[in-house]
Amino acid sequence: MKLKIFLVSVLLFLSFQIQAQKTSKKIGFYGGFGLSLGTGYTYFSLQPGIIYHAFEKFKLGAGVQYTYLKSNKSYYGVDYKYNIYGFNTMALFYPYKELEVSAEFEDLYVDQNFNNVSHKFWSPALFGGLGYRYGPVVAGFKFNFLFDPKTSIYQDAFIPFIRIYF
C-alpha cells in the first residue's frame, strides 16, 4: 500500500512539473508505456521520468515504474500475476552529438504469484548503455552488470532500448 501511495505521489509531482518545462529548458521528460490485452492475458506498464540538463553534454534523470502482468491458467497452462514497482536513476553523456553513453541504476520490487504460490523480492539492475541519437529519439543497447538468471526479471543481460525525450 505504501508503494502505491508513493507511486501516485510521484506521478502527481511529475504532472505538475509539466508547467516547469515551459519555463525552463533545463528540465525534460522521458517515459515508456506498454499495453497488451488478450484472451486470458493482461499486461500494463507505465514508466515516467524527469531529466535535468546539467551541462551541454551531460544529463541526470530519475523515474518510477509500475508493471502489471496476469495470465489465466485455462489459456496458458499456468496461472501467474505480477505487480512490479520500482525506480531508476541515470546519467547520460554525449561525447558526440549522435552518441549517448548511459549509466543507470534500477531497483524493482516484484510481487509475484505463480500457481497460487506468492514470492516477493527486490530485483536490482546496474546498466551501462550505448545509443544512437537522432533528434529526440535514442535507440541502442544496455548491459545489466548485476544480471542473475535466478533473480532478474529480465531474460538476458543485454537489452535493446528506445528512449523518446520531450
C-alpha positions as CSV (number, residue, x, y, z in Angstrom):
1,M,0.0,0.0,0.0
2,K,2.8,2.4,0.8
3,L,4.4,1.7,-2.6
4,K,1.1,2.6,-4.3
5,I,0.8,5.9,-2.4
6,F,4.5,6.7,-3.2
7,L,4.0,6.0,-6.9
8,V,0.8,8.0,-7.1
9,S,2.5,10.9,-5.3
10,V,5.4,10.8,-7.8
11,L,3.1,10.7,-10.8
12,L,1.2,13.8,-9.4
13,F,4.5,15.6,-8.8
14,L,5.6,14.8,-12.4
15,S,2.3,16.0,-13.8
16,F,2.8,19.4,-12.0
17,Q,6.3,19.6,-13.4
18,I,5.0,19.8,-17.0
19,Q,4.4,23.5,-16.3
20,A,8.1,23.8,-15.2
21,Q,9.1,22.5,-18.7
22,K,7.5,25.5,-20.3
23,T,9.6,27.9,-18.3
24,S,12.9,26.1,-18.0
25,K,14.8,24.4,-20.8
26,K,16.9,22.5,-18.2
27,I,14.0,20.2,-17.4
28,G,12.8,17.5,-19.7
29,F,10.8,14.3,-19.6
30,Y,11.0,10.7,-20.8
31,G,8.9,7.7,-20.4
32,G,7.5,4.4,-21.5
33,F,4.1,2.9,-21.8
34,G,3.0,-0.6,-22.6
35,L,-0.3,-2.3,-23.0
36,S,-1.2,-5.8,-24.2
37,L,-4.6,-7.5,-23.9
38,G,-5.5,-11.0,-25.0
39,T,-7.7,-13.9,-24.1
40,G,-6.6,-14.7,-20.5
41,Y,-3.7,-12.3,-20.7
42,T,-3.2,-8.7,-19.5
43,Y,0.0,-6.6,-19.5
44,F,0.2,-2.9,-18.5
45,S,3.4,-0.8,-17.9
46,L,3.9,2.9,-17.1
47,Q,7.4,4.4,-16.7
48,P,7.5,8.2,-16.4
49,G,10.8,10.1,-15.7
50,I,12.3,13.5,-15.5
51,I,15.6,14.7,-17.0
52,Y,17.8,17.6,-15.8
53,H,20.2,19.1,-18.4
54,A,23.1,19.7,-16.0
55,F,25.6,20.6,-18.8
56,E,25.6,20.7,-22.6
57,K,26.9,17.1,-22.8
58,F,25.6,15.7,-19.5
59,K,22.1,14.9,-18.2
60,L,20.8,13.4,-15.0
61,G,17.5,11.6,-14.7
62,A,15.1,9.8,-12.3
63,G,12.0,7.9,-12.9
64,V,9.4,5.4,-11.5
65,Q,7.7,2.5,-13.0
66,Y,4.8,0.2,-12.5
67,T,4.1,-3.1,-14.3
68,Y,1.1,-5.4,-14.0
69,L,1.1,-8.8,-15.7
70,K,-1.5,-11.5,-15.4
71,S,-2.2,-14.8,-17.2
72,N,-5.1,-17.2,-16.8
73,K,-4.3,-20.9,-16.3
74,S,-7.0,-22.0,-18.6
75,Y,-5.3,-20.5,-21.6
76,Y,-1.5,-20.8,-21.0
77,G,-1.3,-23.8,-18.6
78,V,0.0,-21.7,-15.7
79,D,-1.7,-19.1,-13.6
80,Y,0.5,-16.1,-12.7
81,K,0.2,-12.5,-11.7
82,Y,3.0,-9.9,-11.2
83,N,2.9,-6.4,-9.7
84,I,6.3,-4.7,-10.2
85,Y,7.0,-1.3,-8.6
86,G,10.3,0.5,-8.9
87,F,12.5,3.5,-9.5
88,N,15.6,4.3,-11.6
89,T,18.3,6.9,-11.7
90,M,20.5,7.6,-14.7
91,A,23.4,9.7,-16.0
92,L,23.7,10.4,-19.7
93,F,26.8,11.6,-21.5
94,Y,27.0,12.8,-25.1
95,P,30.7,12.7,-26.4
96,Y,29.3,13.4,-29.9
97,K,26.0,14.8,-30.9
98,E,24.7,11.4,-32.2
99,L,26.2,9.2,-29.4
100,E,24.6,8.7,-26.0
101,V,26.5,6.8,-23.3
102,S,24.4,5.9,-20.2
103,A,24.8,4.6,-16.7
104,E,21.5,3.6,-15.0
105,F,20.6,2.0,-11.6
106,E,17.2,0.4,-11.3
107,D,15.6,-1.3,-8.3
108,L,12.3,-3.2,-8.7
109,Y,10.1,-4.7,-6.1
110,V,8.4,-7.8,-7.5
111,D,5.2,-9.2,-6.0
112,Q,4.8,-12.5,-7.9
113,N,2.0,-15.1,-7.6
114,F,2.8,-18.2,-9.6
115,N,0.2,-21.0,-9.5
116,N,-1.0,-19.7,-6.1
117,V,2.5,-19.5,-4.6
118,S,3.4,-16.0,-3.6
119,H,7.0,-14.7,-3.8
120,K,8.2,-11.2,-3.1
121,F,11.7,-9.9,-3.8
122,W,13.8,-7.0,-5.0
123,S,15.5,-7.1,-8.4
124,P,18.3,-4.6,-8.8
125,A,20.0,-3.8,-12.1
126,L,23.0,-1.7,-13.0
127,F,23.1,-0.8,-16.7
128,G,25.8,0.6,-18.9
129,G,24.4,1.6,-22.3
130,L,25.3,3.0,-25.7
131,G,22.8,4.5,-28.1
132,Y,22.5,6.4,-31.4
133,R,20.6,9.7,-31.1
134,Y,18.5,11.2,-33.8
135,G,16.7,14.3,-32.6
136,P,14.6,13.4,-29.5
137,V,14.9,9.7,-30.1
138,V,17.7,7.4,-28.9
139,A,18.0,3.7,-29.8
140,G,20.6,1.4,-28.5
141,F,21.6,-1.5,-26.2
142,K,22.3,-1.6,-22.5
143,F,24.0,-4.3,-20.4
144,N,23.0,-5.3,-16.9
145,F,26.1,-5.8,-14.8
146,L,24.1,-7.3,-11.9
147,F,22.3,-9.8,-14.1
148,D,21.4,-13.1,-12.3
149,P,19.2,-15.5,-14.3
150,K,17.6,-16.7,-11.0
151,T,16.5,-13.3,-9.6
152,S,16.4,-10.9,-12.5
153,I,13.1,-10.1,-14.1
154,Y,14.9,-9.7,-17.4
155,Q,15.6,-12.7,-19.6
156,D,19.1,-11.5,-20.7
157,A,21.8,-9.2,-19.6
158,F,21.7,-7.3,-23.0
159,I,18.5,-5.3,-23.5
160,P,17.6,-3.1,-26.5
161,F,16.0,0.3,-25.7
162,I,14.4,3.2,-27.4
163,R,14.1,6.5,-25.5
164,I,12.0,9.5,-26.5
165,Y,12.6,12.8,-24.8
166,F,10.1,15.6,-24.7
